[in-house]
Amino acid sequence: MANSIESGWIAQAQPYRSFPALTGNVTTDWLIIGGGFTGLSAARELAARCPGERIMLIDAKRIAQGAAARNSGFNVGYDVPDFTRETAAANMAEYLARTRIDIAGATENERLIRDLGISCDYLPTGYFYAVHDPARFAGAAALADVLRDAGAEAQVLEGDAVPARFGTGFYRRALFIGGGGNGSLQPAKFSKGLVDNMPAPVELHEDTPALGLSPASGGGAVVTIPGGQIRAKKVILALNGLLPRFGYKRFRMVPLTLTASLTRPLTAEEDEAIGRPEPWAVLCPIKGGTTARLTQDRRILIRNTAEYRPAGVDAAGVAVRRQTHLLGLRRRFPSMTEADIEFSWAGTMAGSRGYRFIFEQASPDVFLTACCNGNGVARLSMLGRLLVQYATGDQNELLTTTLSLAQPGLLPPDPFLRIGVAARFALDRRKVADEV
């Protein structure tokens, strides 16, 4: 029986530590709002840089159980370029700049997994872009050249090598991308491991929503919480798609809701029937396509819905979208039924025009970052670290690079944004109906 709303990643990562809600009036040197990849990375960086200062992190719900524990678990240093070799000269500089940030995030995550002993099913074995219709990925070889020019490992798979690698005849052309920390992991186990190994000076509080943020007289900021206030010298907003709720960047980002499903583990007989392939992680090179994984514990993850729903999707909505997941699942593994889906859930991400970040000092004492554009594990982790470096007055080449990429293009207000995004998604899905 499918679970209508619980993330399968979170269910497998149990048990979680609990942290007390914060009440009353308190003061702190640093306040981080948001307990996902950005906030957890910022807290660890602050603990290293600001010994002796008070550091608090609050989350409106459970720490490390929001979007960080609901994504598809791709730790990406080398993303696929959105340009061809013919147009590389005009685009490569920005791609390489963005890639340096992603590689730094992916390799730092790899180091933390190793040094902290985080058990999160980490596989440093790259990932794939793959399609059902080879004609839709005619430029795979040219993209491989661009990636190799950028320093990545890249190889095109065609013919019998494709079904043999994935255990399904659905995929017929694929591009492998390795290097730069590229790999996959169980995101809830990873974020839980970051919490379990958080340096002692960081005070964690969950079920503590920030209701308002305003400047404090004499400097700093005041954050209103249920039953009290937090006065902080400096505030880090690590909210990604929720930033607009605080009045920030409403016309610079698109909050998106995605839904995914995870099956039960394959039986030994089922695994044998598909050739016992090594675990894999697959993205689609065409907008609107499907994300899929065969995990270490032999489950199949599928995510093939994305929509502009700032308020999210409730349990009934997840159940409806599970039928789309089932369609994609059966196209890849025809023997699967809805009864084989054990978990289905919703999560959020934030996108922007031109793949640009939000990364800035919003006021003298408030710093914020957002917009992973689909690479939350590596990119948001690194942006959290870099934001602390920025807030503490550091100067380095990677920080300079980040600031140069930190201004997404303007977007129209609702309802025009909602209508435009819905129309774009509908068009994308019609173009790739056979790839879902």
Backbone torsions as a table, in degrees:
resi	resn	phi	psi	omega
1	MET	NA	126.9	-178.1
2	ALA	-72.5	140.2	173.4
3	ASN	-81.8	127.0	-167.9
4	SER	-75.8	-18.2	-173.2
5	ILE	-145.5	-23.0	-173.1
6	GLU	-75.1	132.6	175.5
7	SER	-63.8	129.3	176.9
8	GLY	-64.0	-33.1	176.9
9	TRP	-61.9	-45.9	-178.8
10	ILE	-64.2	-42.2	-179.6
11	ALA	-58.8	-38.9	-179.0
12	GLN	-76.9	-19.8	-177.2
13	ALA	-87.5	-3.6	-178.4
14	GLN	-60.3	153.5	-0.4
15	PRO	-90.0	149.8	175.8
16	TYR	-96.4	149.2	169.5
17	ARG	-71.2	149.1	175.4
18	SER	-105.2	146.3	178.8
19	PHE	-127.0	142.8	-174.0
20	PRO	-70.4	147.4	170.4
21	ALA	-68.5	150.5	-179.9
22	LEU	-97.4	132.3	177.2
23	THR	-134.7	165.9	178.6
24	GLY	82.2	-169.6	-179.2
25	ASN	-105.4	125.9	-178.5
26	VAL	-135.8	161.7	174.0
27	THR	-123.8	150.3	-179.3
28	THR	-152.5	157.0	174.7
29	ASP	-74.0	-44.2	-177.1
30	TRP	-130.5	136.4	173.7
31	LEU	-127.3	123.5	174.7
32	ILE	-105.5	127.9	177.5
33	ILE	-108.4	112.2	-179.1
34	GLY	120.6	121.3	-175.3
35	GLY	-109.4	39.2	175.1
36	GLY	-99.6	-157.2	-177.4
37	PHE	-58.6	-42.3	-178.4
38	THR	-64.6	-50.0	-177.2
39	GLY	-65.2	-41.4	-179.9
40	LEU	-66.4	-39.0	177.6
41	SER	-67.8	-39.9	178.0
42	ALA	-62.8	-41.7	-179.8
43	ALA	-63.0	-43.4	179.5
44	ARG	-64.4	-40.5	179.6
45	GLU	-67.3	-39.9	177.9
46	LEU	-63.5	-41.4	-179.9
47	ALA	-60.2	-35.1	179.8
48	ALA	-77.0	-34.5	-172.9
49	ARG	-91.9	-24.6	-171.8
50	CYS	-125.9	58.2	179.3
51	PRO	-61.6	139.1	179.9
52	GLY	89.4	-11.9	177.4
53	GLU	-95.3	150.5	-179.0
54	ARG	-81.2	129.1	-178.4
55	ILE	-126.1	122.7	179.2
56	MET	-122.7	142.3	174.5
57	LEU	-126.2	128.3	178.0
58	ILE	-121.8	151.0	175.6
59	ASP	-138.0	143.3	-178.0
60	ALA	-67.4	-26.3	-179.7
61	LYS	-123.8	-130.1	179.6
62	ARG	-93.7	133.4	179.6
63	ILE	-64.1	134.9	177.7
64	ALA	67.4	16.7	178.7
65	GLN	-122.3	15.4	175.4
66	GLY	-91.9	-134.4	-177.1
67	ALA	-60.5	-30.6	-179.3
68	ALA	-60.9	-29.5	-177.8
69	ALA	-99.4	11.2	-174.8
70	ARG	-124.9	-3.2	-178.2
71	ASN	-81.7	-176.5	-173.1
72	SER	-85.5	-5.5	171.4
73	GLY	81.2	29.9	175.7
74	PHE	-91.1	119.8	175.3
75	ASN	-98.3	96.9	-165.3
76	VAL	-111.7	120.3	169.7
77	GLY	-94.6	-48.7	175.9
78	TYR	-101.3	105.2	172.8
79	ASP	-83.1	165.6	179.2
80	VAL	-81.9	134.1	179.4
81	PRO	-65.3	151.1	176.1
82	ASP	-101.6	34.1	178.2
83	PHE	-146.5	165.4	-178.7
84	THR	-98.2	173.2	178.9
85	ARG	-64.2	-30.3	-178.7
86	GLU	-67.5	-30.8	-179.2
87	THR	-106.3	13.0	-174.9
88	ALA	-64.5	-35.5	-175.8
89	ALA	-57.6	-36.3	-177.5
90	ALA	-84.3	-12.8	-172.7
91	ASN	-121.5	-18.7	-170.9
92	MET	-64.1	-37.4	-176.2
93	ALA	-60.0	-46.8	-179.9
94	GLU	-69.9	-38.4	177.2
95	TYR	-59.5	-45.5	-179.7
96	LEU	-65.7	-36.8	178.1
97	ALA	-63.5	-46.7	178.7
98	ARG	-64.5	-37.8	-179.0
99	THR	-66.1	-34.5	177.9
100	ARG	-60.8	-38.3	177.2
101	ILE	-67.1	-45.4	-179.1
102	ASP	-63.5	-43.1	179.2
103	ILE	-63.0	-41.8	177.9
104	ALA	-59.9	-41.1	178.8
105	GLY	-68.8	-44.3	-178.1
106	ALA	-65.2	-42.8	-179.1
107	THR	-72.7	-31.3	174.8
108	GLU	-67.1	-40.5	175.6
109	ASN	-60.8	-41.7	177.8
110	GLU	-60.6	-41.8	178.6
111	ARG	-64.7	-42.8	179.9
112	LEU	-63.7	-41.8	178.4
113	ILE	-58.9	-43.2	-179.3
114	ARG	-71.3	-51.8	-172.9
115	ASP	-71.5	-33.5	-179.6
116	LEU	-91.9	-5.9	-179.8
117	GLY	66.1	38.2	-179.3
118	ILE	-77.4	121.0	178.6
119	SER	-90.0	100.9	-174.9
120	CYS	-139.7	29.3	176.7
121	ASP	55.4	38.0	-176.4
122	TYR	-72.4	131.5	178.0
123	LEU	-126.0	107.2	-179.5
124	PRO	-83.8	44.7	-169.6
125	THR	-112.4	24.4	176.8
126	GLY	74.9	-171.2	178.5
127	TYR	-151.3	177.5	-174.1
128	PHE	-127.3	150.0	158.6
129	TYR	-106.3	130.0	-174.8
130	ALA	-145.5	152.4	-178.8
131	VAL	-136.2	158.4	173.6
132	HIS	-81.1	-44.8	-179.0
133	ASP	-96.9	109.3	-177.3
134	PRO	-57.0	-29.3	-179.2
135	ALA	-64.3	-25.4	179.5
136	ARG	-76.4	-10.2	-179.3
137	PHE	-129.2	43.5	-177.6
138	ALA	-64.6	-24.2	-178.3
139	GLY	-91.2	16.5	-176.7
140	ALA	-59.0	-43.4	-178.7
141	ALA	-65.4	-39.6	177.8
142	ALA	-65.6	-39.1	176.8
143	LEU	-64.9	-38.1	177.4
144	ALA	-60.4	-39.3	177.4
145	ASP	-63.1	-43.7	179.5
146	VAL	-61.9	-43.5	-179.9
147	LEU	-64.3	-42.2	178.0
148	ARG	-65.0	-37.6	176.0
149	ASP	-60.9	-31.3	-179.7
150	ALA	-82.4	-8.7	178.3
151	GLY	107.4	0.5	-178.8
152	ALA	-84.1	163.6	166.1
153	GLU	-86.7	136.4	-179.0
154	ALA	-151.1	136.1	-179.4
155	GLN	-150.1	133.9	177.5
156	VAL	-90.6	132.6	176.1
157	LEU	-109.2	131.9	178.3
158	GLU	-141.2	170.6	175.7
159	GLY	64.5	-143.7	-175.3
160	ASP	-66.6	-19.2	-179.1
161	ALA	-65.8	-25.1	-175.2
162	VAL	-74.4	-57.1	177.5
163	PRO	-61.9	-31.4	178.5
164	ALA	-65.0	-36.0	-178.8
165	ARG	-73.8	-35.8	-172.9
166	PHE	-103.0	-13.8	-178.8
167	GLY	75.4	18.2	178.7
168	THR	-148.9	142.5	177.7
169	GLY	-82.0	0.7	-177.9
170	PHE	-63.6	-46.4	-177.6
171	TYR	-82.9	136.0	-175.9
172	ARG	-126.3	-11.5	171.9
173	ARG	-148.8	139.2	-176.8
174	ALA	-144.8	153.6	175.2
175	LEU	-122.7	116.4	176.3
176	PHE	-84.9	136.7	178.0
177	ILE	-129.2	118.0	179.8
178	GLY	-128.2	177.5	-178.9
179	GLY	87.1	166.7	175.7
180	GLY	66.5	19.8	-177.4
181	GLY	86.9	3.9	-179.1
182	ASN	-57.7	129.6	179.1
183	GLY	-178.8	-165.1	-179.5
184	SER	-140.5	159.1	-179.1
185	LEU	-155.2	172.2	174.3
186	GLN	-90.4	107.1	-167.7
187	PRO	-64.8	-35.0	179.0
188	ALA	-68.9	-39.9	177.8
189	LYS	-66.1	-36.5	179.5
190	PHE	-67.7	-49.9	-178.8
191	SER	-65.9	-35.8	174.9
192	LYS	-63.2	-40.2	178.1
193	GLY	-63.0	-35.3	175.9
194	LEU	-64.7	-40.0	177.8
195	VAL	-66.5	-46.4	-177.1
196	ASP	-62.9	-23.6	-179.0
197	ASN	-110.7	20.9	179.9
198	MET	-66.9	133.2	177.9
199	PRO	-55.6	142.3	-172.9
200	ALA	-55.1	-36.1	-177.2
201	PRO	-62.0	-18.5	-178.3
202	VAL	-81.4	124.0	178.4
203	GLU	-95.9	122.6	-176.8
204	LEU	-106.0	133.3	178.7
205	HIS	-137.9	125.5	176.8
206	GLU	-111.8	176.1	-174.9
207	ASP	53.5	37.7	-177.9
208	THR	-129.6	81.5	-178.6
209	PRO	-71.2	139.2	171.6
210	ALA	-83.7	117.7	-175.0
211	LEU	-94.1	-19.0	-179.7
212	GLY	-169.6	156.3	-178.5
213	LEU	-138.8	127.2	-179.2
214	SER	-146.8	156.1	177.2
215	PRO	-64.7	147.3	176.7
216	ALA	-99.5	144.3	176.8
217	SER	-63.6	133.0	-178.4
218	GLY	86.0	3.7	178.5
219	GLY	109.6	160.8	-176.8
220	GLY	83.5	-165.4	-178.2
221	ALA	-142.2	156.0	176.7
222	VAL	-115.7	125.2	177.2
223	VAL	-111.0	123.3	179.0
224	THR	-85.2	131.9	175.6
225	ILE	-127.3	164.4	178.1
226	PRO	-56.5	121.1	176.2
227	GLY	80.6	13.8	179.5
228	GLY	173.5	-167.7	179.9
229	GLN	-141.0	151.3	172.9
230	ILE	-115.9	121.2	173.7
231	ARG	-100.5	122.0	-175.6
232	ALA	-125.1	143.0	174.7
233	LYS	-68.8	-38.7	178.9
234	LYS	-138.6	143.5	179.5
235	VAL	-123.5	133.1	173.2
236	ILE	-109.0	117.8	176.5
237	LEU	-95.0	109.0	-178.0
238	ALA	-115.2	61.7	-169.1
239	LEU	-111.6	-7.3	-179.6
240	ASN	47.8	-116.3	-174.8
241	GLY	-67.1	-10.2	-179.4
242	LEU	-93.2	0.5	179.7
243	LEU	-53.4	-41.6	-179.2
244	PRO	-58.3	-23.3	178.6
245	ARG	-65.1	-19.8	177.3
246	PHE	-101.1	9.3	177.7
247	GLY	86.8	7.6	-177.6
248	TYR	-102.0	135.4	166.2
249	LYS	58.4	36.1	-178.0
250	ARG	-62.5	-30.5	-176.1
251	PHE	-108.9	22.4	179.0
252	ARG	-121.7	-3.3	-175.1
253	MET	-145.4	156.0	178.9
254	VAL	-119.3	106.4	175.6
255	PRO	-75.1	125.9	-176.7
256	LEU	-118.6	145.2	174.4
257	THR	-109.4	129.1	179.0
258	LEU	-119.9	151.0	175.8
259	THR	-126.6	150.0	-176.4
260	ALA	-144.6	162.2	175.0
261	SER	-134.5	152.2	179.5
262	LEU	-132.4	129.9	-177.2
263	THR	-82.8	171.9	166.0
264	ARG	-66.6	165.5	175.4
265	PRO	-65.2	145.1	173.4
266	LEU	-63.5	145.4	173.2
267	THR	-73.7	165.7	178.2
268	ALA	-59.3	-38.2	180.0
269	GLU	-67.5	-41.8	178.7
270	GLU	-65.4	-41.5	179.2
271	ASP	-62.9	-41.4	178.0
272	GLU	-63.5	-38.7	-177.2
273	ALA	-65.4	-28.8	179.7
274	ILE	-98.0	6.8	173.5
275	GLY	90.4	12.0	179.9
276	ARG	47.9	54.0	-179.1
277	PRO	-66.9	154.5	172.5
278	GLU	-63.2	151.8	177.3
279	PRO	-53.1	146.4	179.6
280	TRP	-141.5	161.5	177.5
281	ALA	-135.5	125.1	-170.7
282	VAL	-128.1	132.3	168.4
283	LEU	-113.1	162.9	176.5
284	CYS	-102.8	134.3	-179.2
285	PRO	-74.8	-5.3	-177.3
286	ILE	-110.5	132.7	179.8
287	LYS	-56.7	135.7	-179.4
288	GLY	93.7	-4.7	179.9
289	GLY	-79.9	-172.8	-170.1
290	THR	-104.5	142.0	169.1
291	THR	-99.5	133.6	-179.1
292	ALA	-145.1	153.1	176.9
293	ARG	-144.4	145.8	163.5
294	LEU	-106.9	113.0	-171.0
295	THR	-84.5	171.3	179.2
296	GLN	-60.9	-33.9	179.3
297	ASP	-90.7	17.9	169.3
298	ARG	69.6	31.9	170.8
299	ARG	-97.1	160.5	176.7
300	ILE	-114.1	123.9	174.6
301	LEU	-99.9	140.4	174.9
302	ILE	-141.1	132.1	175.2
303	ARG	-133.7	116.0	-177.4
304	ASN	-141.4	29.3	173.0
305	THR	-134.2	142.4	173.7
306	ALA	-152.6	135.9	-175.9
307	GLU	-156.5	158.0	178.5
308	TYR	-84.7	97.6	178.5
309	ARG	-140.1	84.4	-177.2
310	PRO	-56.3	-28.4	-179.5
311	ALA	-85.7	-2.8	179.5
312	GLY	85.4	-171.4	-179.0
313	VAL	-125.7	131.0	-179.5
314	ASP	-83.8	-177.4	-175.7
315	ALA	-60.5	-39.6	179.6
316	ALA	-65.3	-39.1	178.2
317	GLY	-66.7	-37.9	177.0
318	VAL	-62.7	-40.2	-179.9
319	ALA	-62.1	-38.6	177.5
320	VAL	-65.0	-45.0	-177.5
321	ARG	-71.1	-21.5	176.4
322	ARG	-61.1	-27.5	178.1
323	GLN	-67.1	-33.9	174.5
324	THR	-69.1	-39.2	175.5
325	HIS	-59.4	-44.5	-178.5
326	LEU	-61.3	-40.2	178.3
327	LEU	-58.7	-48.7	179.1
328	GLY	-65.2	-38.6	179.5
329	LEU	-62.3	-45.5	-177.1
330	ARG	-70.2	-28.7	175.9
331	ARG	-65.4	-30.3	-179.2
332	ARG	-90.8	-38.8	-178.6
333	PHE	-135.8	87.2	-169.5
334	PRO	-58.2	-22.6	-177.4
335	SER	-77.3	-12.5	-177.6
336	MET	-72.1	144.0	176.4
337	THR	-126.2	173.5	179.5
338	GLU	-61.8	-31.7	178.9
339	ALA	-63.8	-20.3	179.3
340	ASP	-82.6	-11.2	176.2
341	ILE	-82.2	119.1	-176.8
342	GLU	-93.8	-32.0	-178.0
343	PHE	-139.6	142.9	170.9
344	SER	-139.4	140.8	-174.8
345	TRP	-155.8	171.2	177.3
346	ALA	-118.6	152.4	175.4
347	GLY	-149.8	172.8	-176.5
348	THR	-125.5	158.4	172.0
349	MET	-150.2	171.8	178.6
350	ALA	-128.3	132.5	176.6
351	GLY	-115.0	169.6	-179.7
352	SER	-152.0	167.1	176.9
353	ARG	-74.0	133.5	175.9
354	GLY	73.5	14.4	179.5
355	TYR	59.9	23.7	-178.6
356	ARG	-82.0	153.2	179.3
357	PHE	-88.1	160.4	159.2
358	ILE	-100.4	123.4	-174.6
359	PHE	-161.2	106.1	-173.8
360	GLU	-166.3	167.3	169.0
361	GLN	-94.3	103.7	-173.9
362	ALA	-75.0	-27.0	177.6
363	SER	-155.9	173.7	-176.3
364	PRO	-52.9	-28.7	-174.2
365	ASP	-125.6	12.4	-179.3
366	VAL	-126.4	126.7	-179.7
367	PHE	-123.1	144.5	-176.7
368	LEU	-148.5	155.7	174.7
369	THR	-150.9	153.7	-178.8
370	ALA	-168.5	-179.7	174.4
371	CYS	75.6	83.4	175.9
372	CYS	-81.5	-21.7	-177.8
373	ASN	52.0	39.1	173.6
374	GLY	97.2	-8.1	180.0
375	ASN	-115.7	64.4	-174.0
376	GLY	-71.9	-36.4	-173.0
377	VAL	-64.2	-53.3	-177.0
378	ALA	-83.6	-49.1	-172.2
379	ARG	-67.6	-47.8	-178.9
380	LEU	-67.5	-33.9	176.0
381	SER	-60.3	-44.7	-178.7
382	MET	-72.2	-38.0	178.9
383	LEU	-63.2	-33.2	175.5
384	GLY	-63.0	-44.8	178.2
385	ARG	-63.6	-46.7	-177.3
386	LEU	-65.3	-34.8	179.7
387	LEU	-63.4	-38.7	176.5
388	VAL	-66.2	-40.4	177.0
389	GLN	-60.2	-42.2	177.3
390	TYR	-63.1	-45.7	-176.7
391	ALA	-68.6	-23.9	-180.0
392	THR	-98.2	9.9	173.2
393	GLY	85.0	13.7	179.2
394	ASP	-71.6	158.4	173.2
395	GLN	-138.1	125.1	177.4
396	ASN	-155.2	167.8	-174.4
397	GLU	-63.4	-41.1	-178.3
398	LEU	-67.4	-36.4	176.8
399	LEU	-66.1	-41.5	176.5
400	THR	-60.8	-41.8	177.4
401	THR	-61.5	-44.4	-179.3
402	THR	-61.1	-45.3	179.6
403	LEU	-62.7	-31.2	179.8
404	SER	-71.2	-19.4	-178.6
405	LEU	-103.7	8.9	-165.5
406	ALA	-103.8	60.0	169.9
407	GLN	-159.0	88.1	177.6
408	PRO	-63.0	156.3	176.9
409	GLY	-68.1	158.6	179.7
410	LEU	-69.4	149.0	176.5
411	LEU	-121.3	154.5	179.2
412	PRO	-74.0	159.1	176.6
413	PRO	-76.2	165.7	169.9
414	ASP	-68.1	148.1	7.0
415	PRO	-85.6	-0.8	-174.8
416	PHE	-65.5	-38.7	178.6
417	LEU	-64.1	-48.2	-179.3
418	ARG	-58.4	-45.1	-178.8
419	ILE	-66.0	-43.3	-178.4
420	GLY	-65.2	-44.1	179.6
421	VAL	-65.1	-42.6	179.6
422	ALA	-61.5	-42.1	179.9
423	ALA	-65.4	-41.2	179.7
424	ARG	-64.6	-44.9	179.4
425	PHE	-63.0	-40.9	179.6
426	ALA	-62.7	-40.9	178.9
427	LEU	-65.8	-43.8	179.4
428	ASP	-60.4	-42.9	-177.7
429	ARG	-67.2	-35.9	176.9
430	ARG	-65.3	-36.2	-178.9
431	LYS	-69.3	-28.7	-174.2
432	VAL	-121.8	31.4	-176.4
433	ALA	-54.4	-35.6	-178.7
434	ASP	-81.7	-2.7	178.0
435	GLU	-100.4	-7.0	-176.9
436	VAL	-73.6	NA	NA
